[in-house]
Amino acid sequence: MKNMTTQFPGEESNGLAEPSSHSGNDPFDLSRLRLSQDFEATTRTSKLLTTVPVRRPDPQTFFRVHPNDAYQMETAVLEHHEDRETYLVDSSLWPQIRSEIIPKVLYTAITRQDTLFIWPVRLEASDGRLDTWNRSAHLAAREAKKGWVRMTSNRERGAYDVLLPEAHYPDPEWPRMTFEEILRIAFRDHFIRDLDHPVIKRLQGRH
């Protein structure tokens, strides 16, 4: 019987049998290496969100605010200046620690580097008073719902300046999470449920 060999066009047979390219164990089986039409979809991954900072926007970074009002909330927070942390406070405690809490809007925001964060901005007092810093911050948030902005301090005006980019940036890809899920991550270790919380005890001189 004649030896059968695999011969490529323009190549002479050397009499040696080539390994079959159809073997299921062949790492060079072309059907296992060729890109498919849905390559992007089959290799796409999602990033697990484990941390959501609570802070003002960085003055050197463009950011957006979520355009859906369902991703913002008016609530009361406690700002502990010693450790520079912001705490959510259960509403049942508001009457008892009224002097310690501040009414704020929590905006959901994101940077061009896809860093999601919660931005607290003070609300007007019951008499309608609000300082120019916070009033201009609300205006910046309104603009950031429509497009990318930067927010920088203007000491002379006593307010924030809103800067727009010269280039066109695409809209951000917001995480597929509810506002409640985002808040749970942002305030996971910063939620005051009772008066025995260490921060309350420190403020009241019990610790």
N, C-alpha and C positions, 0 to 999 in steps of 0.2 A: 504494500500500500504506500502511496506517495505521502510524504510529509506535507501537511497543509500549513502555510505560513500567512501571517497578516502582512500585506505589502501596501505601502502608501504610494500614491502616484509619483512617478519620477524616481522611485527608490527600488533598488534591486534586492531580490530576496537573498538572505544570507543563510537560509536553511534552518534558522532557529525559530521555534514557535513563540509567538507573542502571547502574553497573558490576555485573557478575554477582558474587555472593558465592560462587560455586562454582569460581572460578578457582584453579588450583593455586598461583599466585603471589600471591594476595590475602592480605596479612598479617592481615586482619580476618575471615578464614574462620573461622566459629564452631567448626567441627569441630576446628580446630587450637588453640583457646583454652580450650575447655571442660575442666574438671577431670575426670579419669577416676576410676573406683572404686579403682584401685590406685596413686593418686598418691603416697602415702607410700612404697610399695615401689619405685617407679620413680625417685624422686628421693633415696632414702636414700644416704648416703655413709659411708665408713668412714675413721677417722683412722689414719694411718700412725704406728705407735709407733716413735720413733727414740731416745728417751732414757728410762731407768729409773733414778731416783736410788737410792742406797744410803744409808739414814739411819734415824734414829729417827722415830717419828710426831711431828708438830708438836703441842705441848701445847694449842693453841687450835683444833685441827681434829679433827672426828670422822672415824674411819676404820674399815675392816673388814679382816679377815684372811681369805684364801681358805679356805673350809671344807673343801676337798679336801686331804688330807695329801700328795697327790702334788705339791702346789705349795709344799712346804717341804723343806728338806734340812739334815742335820747335816754340817758340813764344817769345814775349817780355813781361817781367813783371817789376813791380815797387816794390822794397822792401823798405818799410817805417821802418827805424830802430827805430824810437821813439816808435811806438806801436807794433813793431815786427810782422808786417803783410805783406803778399804778395798780390799784386793786379794784375789782368789781365788788359791790356790796349788796347783799341780799336786801330786798326792799323792806322786809320786816324790821330791819335795824335802822332805817333812815331816821325815824323820829327820835331815836335814842342817841344818835351820833350826828345830829344835823350840822353841828358846827365843824365837823371833820370832813364832810363830803362836799363834792362840787358837781353841779349838773353839767353834763357834757354830751356832745354828739360823738358817737364812735363811728368813724368812717372806715370802710374797707378800701385799702389802697395797695398799689403795686408799683414796683420800679421797673425800669427797662431791663434790669438783670433778673426779672421774674421773682423778686423778693416781695412776698405778701406781708403787709403789716396793718395794724390797727392804729388809726390816728385820732386821738381824742381832742376835741375842740370845745372850749367852754361855751355854754348857752347864755342867753340874755338873763339878767336877773328879773325878778317878778315886776320891777318897775320899768323894765325895758332897757336898762343900762347894760352896756357891753363895751369894753375897752377896744381901741382901734386895732390892737394886735389880733385879737380873736375875731373881730368883725372882718378884717381883711383875710384871715385864715379861712373863714366860711366862704368868702368870695373866691379864694383860690381853689377850694374844694369844688365849688360850682363849675369853675372853668376846667378843672381836672376831670370832671365827668364827661366833658366834650372832647378833650384832647390832652396831649402831654404838656406838662408845665414844670417849671422849677419855681421854688418859693424862697426868696432871700430876704433877710432883715434889712430894713431901711431905718436906721436909728434916727435920722433927721425927721422923717415923717412919723415915726413911732408906729410903723405898720409894716406888713410884708409886701414886697413887690412880687408880681407874678410875671415870669419870663416864659416866652413861647419859643420852641425850637425853630431854627431856620429850615431844617430839613424835614421831610415827611417821614414820620415813624409809623409803622403798622400798629393796629390796635393790639393790646396785650391779650394773652391767652389766660383767662381767669381759671383758677382751679375749679373743678366740678364738685363744689362743696356748698352746703347751705351756710348761711350766716351763723346759725347756731353752732355748727360744727367748727367753724373758724374761731368763734369766741371760746369754745371749749378748749381749743389748743392754746389760744393766746393767754387765757386767764386760768389755765389748768392749775397752777400753783399760786395764783393771785386772786383768790375768791374768798371773801369774808362772809362766813355763814352765821357766826355767833359772836358774842362779846368776849369770848375766851380766846379769840384769835390773838396770836403773839403781837401783832401790830397794834390792835386795840388796847391790849394790856399795857404796852409800852406808852402809848399816848395818854392813858389814864393813870400812869404811875403805879401800875400793879405788877410791873416786871422789871 
